[in-house]
Structures are given as structure tokens and as C-alpha cells.
Amino acid sequence: MKRDNPPAYKPEFFLHPMARWHLYSEFENGVNVGGSIQFVWLFGITGCFVLFLACINFMNLSTARSEKRAKEVGVRKAIGAMRIQLVSQFFSESFLVVAMAFFLSFF
């Protein structure tokens, strides 16, 4: 008799933290079926990997550019430039390139 007449659906209540509503809020029978947090992690890891490759590319391009500027560095040293002045110049130039790329990334 019990086999022929399954028990009526009995709702079950549980608490779900408000901080997890956005990514974990799709439930079926009390189980999270949303899965959107997996995509967040996947795209986050992919973005970090692409950023890592971009940093390596930037270092390679900066090294290649600095080899071309060796003559300029030699002239600056010959006229009395200190090491800290050269380092600050290269850091400021790199910062300007990164800042311009950052602002252009929004367009």
C-alpha cells in the first residue's frame, strides 16, 4: 500500500546566509544547483594566467627596449647622472606605459 501511494511532498526549511545568495541561490530539493561560482573561479584563474603572460611579455619588451637605449645610459653616466636617477627614470617611464595601458583598457 505504501509503495503504491508515495508520501505527500513535505517542504523542508533551512537557513541560507545572505552573503551567499548571489552565487549560490539556485536550489532544488535543498541542494545547490546553481553552479555559477565555478564559472567565477574558472574565469578568475584564466584571467590571472593571462595577466601573468602579459607581465612576462612586458618584461621581455622592456628588456629589448633597454638594450637599444644602452647608448643613452652611457651618455647620461658620462655627464654625471647617478644610478638612482637612471633607475627612477626607467621606473617612471614604465609606470607611464602601464598607466596609459590601464586607461586604454576601459575603451
CYANA upper distance limits for C-alpha pairs under 8 A (distance plus 0.5 A):
  1 MET  CA      5 ASN  CA      6.88
  2 LYS  CA      6 PRO  CA      6.78
  2 LYS  CA      7 PRO  CA      8.32
 12 GLU  CA     30 GLY  CA      8.14
 14 PHE  CA     30 GLY  CA      8.41
 16 HIS  CA     20 ARG  CA      7.86
 16 HIS  CA     21 TRP  CA      8.07
 17 PRO  CA     21 TRP  CA      7.46
 20 ARG  CA     24 TYR  CA      6.04
 20 ARG  CA     25 SER  CA      7.47
 21 TRP  CA     25 SER  CA      5.23
 23 LEU  CA     34 GLY  CA      7.69
 23 LEU  CA     35 GLY  CA      8.14
 23 LEU  CA     36 SER  CA      6.32
 23 LEU  CA     37 ILE  CA      6.13
 24 TYR  CA     32 ASN  CA      6.87
 24 TYR  CA     33 VAL  CA      8.43
 24 TYR  CA     34 GLY  CA      6.46
 24 TYR  CA     35 GLY  CA      7.72
 24 TYR  CA     36 SER  CA      7.86
 24 TYR  CA     37 ILE  CA      7.67
 25 SER  CA     32 ASN  CA      7.41
 25 SER  CA     34 GLY  CA      7.12
 26 GLU  CA     32 ASN  CA      6.18
 26 GLU  CA     33 VAL  CA      6.08
 26 GLU  CA     34 GLY  CA      5.21
 27 PHE  CA     31 VAL  CA      5.67
 27 PHE  CA     32 ASN  CA      5.05
 27 PHE  CA     33 VAL  CA      6.04
 27 PHE  CA     34 GLY  CA      7.55
 28 GLU  CA     32 ASN  CA      7.17
 28 GLU  CA     33 VAL  CA      7.10
 35 GLY  CA     39 PHE  CA      7.86
 36 SER  CA     40 VAL  CA      7.06
 37 ILE  CA     41 TRP  CA      6.82
 38 GLN  CA     42 LEU  CA      6.58
 39 PHE  CA     43 PHE  CA      6.49
 40 VAL  CA     44 GLY  CA      6.41
 41 TRP  CA     45 ILE  CA      6.58
 42 LEU  CA     46 THR  CA      6.67
 43 PHE  CA     47 GLY  CA      6.43
 44 GLY  CA     48 CYS  CA      6.73
 45 ILE  CA     49 PHE  CA      6.72
 46 THR  CA     50 VAL  CA      6.76
 47 GLY  CA     51 LEU  CA      6.60
 48 CYS  CA     52 PHE  CA      6.60
 49 PHE  CA     53 LEU  CA      6.83
 50 VAL  CA     54 ALA  CA      6.67
 51 LEU  CA     55 CYS  CA      6.73
 52 PHE  CA     56 ILE  CA      6.90
 53 LEU  CA     57 ASN  CA      6.68
 54 ALA  CA     58 PHE  CA      6.58
 55 CYS  CA     59 MET  CA      6.72
 56 ILE  CA     60 ASN  CA      6.76
 57 ASN  CA     61 LEU  CA      6.68
 58 PHE  CA     62 SER  CA      6.53
 59 MET  CA     63 THR  CA      6.59
 60 ASN  CA     64 ALA  CA      6.74
 61 LEU  CA     65 ARG  CA      6.59
 62 SER  CA     66 SER  CA      6.53
 63 THR  CA     67 GLU  CA      6.93
 64 ALA  CA     68 LYS  CA      7.39
 65 ARG  CA     69 ARG  CA      7.06
 66 SER  CA     70 ALA  CA      6.84
 69 ARG  CA     73 VAL  CA      6.93
 70 ALA  CA     74 GLY  CA      6.69
 71 LYS  CA     75 VAL  CA      6.79
 72 GLU  CA     76 ARG  CA      6.69
 73 VAL  CA     77 LYS  CA      6.64
 73 VAL  CA     86 LEU  CA      8.09
 74 GLY  CA     78 ALA  CA      6.63
 75 VAL  CA     79 ILE  CA      6.85
 76 ARG  CA     80 GLY  CA      6.94
 76 ARG  CA     81 ALA  CA      5.90
 77 LYS  CA     81 ALA  CA      5.40
 77 LYS  CA     82 MET  CA      7.45
 81 ALA  CA     85 GLN  CA      6.92
 81 ALA  CA     86 LEU  CA      7.62
 82 MET  CA     86 LEU  CA      7.20
 83 ARG  CA     87 VAL  CA      6.72
 84 ILE  CA     88 SER  CA      6.48
 85 GLN  CA     89 GLN  CA      6.61
 86 LEU  CA     90 PHE  CA      6.83
 87 VAL  CA     91 PHE  CA      6.62
 88 SER  CA     92 SER  CA      6.45
 89 GLN  CA     93 GLU  CA      6.66
 90 PHE  CA     94 SER  CA      6.63
 91 PHE  CA     95 PHE  CA      6.52
 92 SER  CA     96 LEU  CA      6.65
 93 GLU  CA     97 VAL  CA      6.83
 94 SER  CA     98 VAL  CA      6.71
 95 PHE  CA     99 ALA  CA      6.50
 96 LEU  CA    100 MET  CA      6.59
 97 VAL  CA    101 ALA  CA      6.69
 98 VAL  CA    102 PHE  CA      6.53
 99 ALA  CA    103 PHE  CA      6.76
100 MET  CA    104 LEU  CA      6.58
101 ALA  CA    105 SER  CA      6.54
102 PHE  CA    106 PHE  CA      7.79
103 PHE  CA    107 PHE  CA      8.26
